[in-house]
């Protein structure tokens, strides 16, 4: 059905019945592929400029395999976040061209070498070593979307000289993503010394009173510096938004 509609649209353009602009608008609303358990949005790239990314947590292995198969048939690149180790290894076996990053819990396949699309460099920072899994989700996502991406890990406020010793790296970035747990102070400090957008990601790292990242989240929302705050542990969301900024 979807292929028939595409052919009719192209024929209409060829015959001069509609303009190429109107046809493009129609492509933006083309239907998804219904896998019964999942409706795969193959045309998100047309509407958004970035393809659909799959949230793996809560899905069965068979469901994920169906989705990957569907996307690869359409010659789309695939990124799945929140994939546990067992699923990651199974997907790597099923799709040998894929890569599973254990730290970030991301699985991805690319049809071609990653083409740089952003206008500048995205820097991913982690406050502590324990925040690296969230930072790595942001890093993998950023690279997947074609951004020049660098990382700077374990430079939190407990030893702030480690951050100040890398000011040259901060100054090169067009967008900075900062992941931090505990009291979540690092994004405010970074935003106070750079003149580019800082995206703050609270992590669920910390002792009891951190309330699974809520303390860091509230601290970032109350930052004296200007930061954009994402949900707890949402490295993907920060990298997606950083990509949009980097393409402006």
N, C-alpha and C positions, 0 to 999 in steps of 0.2 A: 504494500500500500504506500509506504513512504517513498520507495523508489519510483513508483508510478507518478506520484505527485511531483517529484523532482524533474522527471522527464517531461511532464506536461508544462511545467514552468519554463524549462529550458527551450522547449519548442515554441512556446508563446513569445519568448524573447527573440528567438531566431526569426519568427514570422512578423515581428514588430508589433505584436498585440499589446505587450506591456514593456515598460522600460526595465533596464537592468537594475535600477534602484528599487523598483517595486518588487522585482523578483527576489532581491537580496532581503528585503523586508519580510517576504513570505518565508524565506529560509529560516529566519530567526524564530519563527513559530512552528517549525516542523515538529511532528510528534516524536515522542520518545520511543524507545524499544521496550516493550512490556515482557519481562521475563517471569511474570506472575508474582514472584517474591520481590522483584525490584524493577523499577522503571528507569532505564538507563538513558540519561539525557545526552544524546550524541551531538546535539547542536548547541551545547553551551559555549563552545569555542566561538561560534558565530555571534552569539548574543553578548558574551562577556569578554572574549579575547583570551580566556583561559579555560581549558577543558575541565570536565567534572572530575573531582577527586573523591575517592571512596573512603568512607569511615568504616574501618574493619571491625571495630569492637561491637559485639552483639550479633554479628552475622556468623552463620555457619561456614565451614570451609567450602562446602559445595556451592553455597550462594556466592561466595567470593570468586570461586573458580568460574562460575557462570558469567559473572560480571566482567572479569578479566578477559574471558574468551570473547564475549560480545564486543568489548572495546577494541580488542586486537583485530577482530574481523573487519572493523571499520578503520583500521590502520591508525588508531589513536594511541597516544602514549598513556600509560597507566600509573597512577600513584595511589597506594592504599596506606592509610595511617592506622595506628593502633592495632597492629598485627602481632599476636603473641608469637613466641619462639617456635612452638610446634607448627602453627599455621605458616609461619615464615619459611620454615624448612620444607614444608609440603608444597608451598607455592613455588619455591626455587626448583624443586624437583619436577613439578608439572610444567613450569615455564623456565627452562634453563637460561633464557636470555635475560631473565629478571635478576634484580639485586635485592637482597634483604639486609637491611641495616639493623642489627640487633639492638643497638643503643637507642636509636630513635623509634624502633618498632615500626619501620616503614618498609614497604615492598614496592618496587617500581620497575617498569620496563620502558625503554626508549627505543624508537625505531632507528634513530640516527644519533650521531654525536650531538651533545647538547649545544645548541646555538645561543650565543649571548644576545639577549634582547633588551636588557635594561640600559639606562643611560649612565649609571654609576655603580658603585659598590655597596652591597648590603653587608653590614657587620653584625654578627650574632655574638652576644656576650652572655656568659653565665657568671653569676655571683660566686657560686661555689661549685665544687666537683659534683655534688649531689644534684645540682640543677642541670647538669649536662644532658640527661635524656630529653628534657623539654627543649633545650637549646638545639640539640641535634635534630629534633623534629622540624624546628624552624630552618635549620641549615639545609637539611635534605630537601625540604619543600622549596626553599629559595633557589637552590641549584637546579632542581627539577624544572622550575619555571624559567630557567635561562638567565638568571642573574649572576653577575660576578659576585661571589660571596666569600667572605673571610670570617674566621671565628677567633674569639679571644675568651678563654675559659679560666675560671677560678681567679677572678680579680675583684672579689667582694670587699665590703667595708671593713671586715676584720683585719685586712691588710691592704688598705686603700693605695699604698705606694705601688702596688702591683698594677693598678689601673693607670696611675699617673706615669708609670714607666712605659706605657704604651700609647701615649697621646698622639704619636705620629700615625698610628693605625686608625684611631678615632677620627682624626682630621681628614682622612682619605674617604670616609664613608659618606654616602648620600642619604642613607637611612640606617638607623641602628635599632636592633632588637635586643632588649635586655631581659633575661630571665633571672628571677631571684625569689628565694623562699624566706624563711625566718621572718624578719621584720620588713623585708622588701624595700630596703632603702636605696639600693644601687641605681635604679632608673632615674631617680631624682638627681643624684650626683652627676650622672652622665649627662642628663638634659641640661644641667647647670653650666656645663663647660663646652658644649658643642652647639652649633647653629643649624642642625638638621633635625628632621623628625625622629623622635625616640618613641619606640613602641615597647611598652612595659608588659611583661608576662609574669604574673605571680605563679609560683610553683607550690605544690602541696608538701614541701619539705619543711620540717620544723618540729619542735616539741609541742606538747599539748595545747598551750595557749595560742599556737599558730592556727589552730582550728582547720587543719588541712588546707592551708593556703588563704583562708579568709582574712587573716591579719595582714598578710602581704598585699592582698587585693585592696583592702580598705586604705592601707598606707599609700599605695600607688594612686588611688582615687583622690587622696588628700594631698598629693604632691604639691610643693611650692613651685617646682619647675613645671613646665608644660609638657606633659606626656600623654600619649594615647594608651589606654589600658585595655588589655584583653582578658578573657576568662582564664580561670585557674588552669594551668598546664596546657593552654591552647597555643602551642608553638606554631602549629599549622596556620591558624587564623592570622597570627602576626605576620608570618612570612607571605601569606596571600596578599594582605593589605600592603606590606612593604613592596611587593611586586608591582601593585597598581601605582604606588607613589613613584617607583623607580622608572616607570614607563611614561610618566608625564613629561 
